[in-house]
Amino acid sequence: MPELPEVETIKRELQKSLKNKVISGVEILCDKTVSPTSVINFKKIIIGRKIINLERRAKMLLIHLNQKISLIIHLKMTGQLILIRQKRRMVMGGHPTPDIQTPGRHTRLIFTFTDKSKLYFNDLRKFGWVRILNEKLKKHIDTEVGIEPLTKTFAVAKVQDIFKKYPNRTVKQILLDQKLIAGIGNIYADESAHLSHILPMRKARTLTKTEIKSLHKNIIAVLKLSIQKKGTSSRNYVRSDGSRGGFVPYLNVYGRQNEKCKRCDTKIKKIKHASRGTHFCPRCQK
């Protein structure tokens, strides 16, 4: 699943192509994709609207339209956005597909714009969704989704409070909990812990204030660097122009099991923890 840097990259690159486009039509090929809104109401609300801006919240993409209407998109594991413009130029973000067909058998929704370009939402496993942002959903996002790590509200004291509140959770369990901190997934949890010399399996209560301060700093650093490098290439993500993200050379532990640690040459280990594959250096991290 794309994490914060990948969704932020998709947002920034699609914004260049989608801003100021007017939706002239919507074809919904899978009712579940827009649920709980009915197909009829979804079309009625969306058609004729102009795209004003794009925003990211956690791992979700928001498309703001005129007259205070917004769409919210979650790509989940296999969601994919493909923009076909004039002369068949393509902009894509999300799950990579070797033979892209538009429309294809995994196309769930198609937006058509007045300039004849089209935005396709493809999803192999049908877990992704495109919803109209109503008051109930907005309240959920505001109250049930955690703080954004790249904002001023993500202060050291806030992170210390989280660790104090959940003393028996492990570092990785806390970092993956979207109700606590938004947008961090498996990749950046492992990378942040490694940069901080902290084992992901450590109980929160065992961390010192200095260690939490280091973790806080490295979460911000690794996310910013990944955004700068356009995200991490993986089997579930490509950039919005169809190319790969450039963060892979900067990975220290994720996906590097049995390779040498870049700090101490010890072999990186991978275990299952917090229901996820977890990568760490058994020497550098304590």
Secondary structure as GFF3:
##gff-version 3
##sequence-region A 1 286
A	DSSP	alpha_helix	4	18	.	.	.	ID=ss1
A	DSSP	beta_strand	23	28	.	.	.	ID=ss2
A	DSSP	alpha_helix	31	34	.	.	.	ID=ss3
A	DSSP	alpha_helix	39	46	.	.	.	ID=ss4
A	DSSP	beta_strand	51	57	.	.	.	ID=ss5
A	DSSP	beta_strand	60	65	.	.	.	ID=ss6
A	DSSP	beta_strand	69	74	.	.	.	ID=ss7
A	DSSP	beta_strand	79	84	.	.	.	ID=ss8
A	DSSP	three_ten_helix	86	88	.	.	.	ID=ss9
A	DSSP	beta_strand	90	94	.	.	.	ID=ss10
A	DSSP	beta_strand	107	113	.	.	.	ID=ss11
A	DSSP	beta_strand	118	123	.	.	.	ID=ss12
A	DSSP	beta_strand	129	132	.	.	.	ID=ss13
A	DSSP	alpha_helix	135	144	.	.	.	ID=ss14
A	DSSP	alpha_helix	156	165	.	.	.	ID=ss15
A	DSSP	alpha_helix	171	176	.	.	.	ID=ss16
A	DSSP	alpha_helix	186	195	.	.	.	ID=ss17
A	DSSP	three_ten_helix	204	206	.	.	.	ID=ss18
A	DSSP	alpha_helix	209	228	.	.	.	ID=ss19
A	DSSP	three_ten_helix	248	250	.	.	.	ID=ss20
A	DSSP	beta_strand	269	273	.	.	.	ID=ss21
A	DSSP	beta_strand	276	280	.	.	.	ID=ss22
###
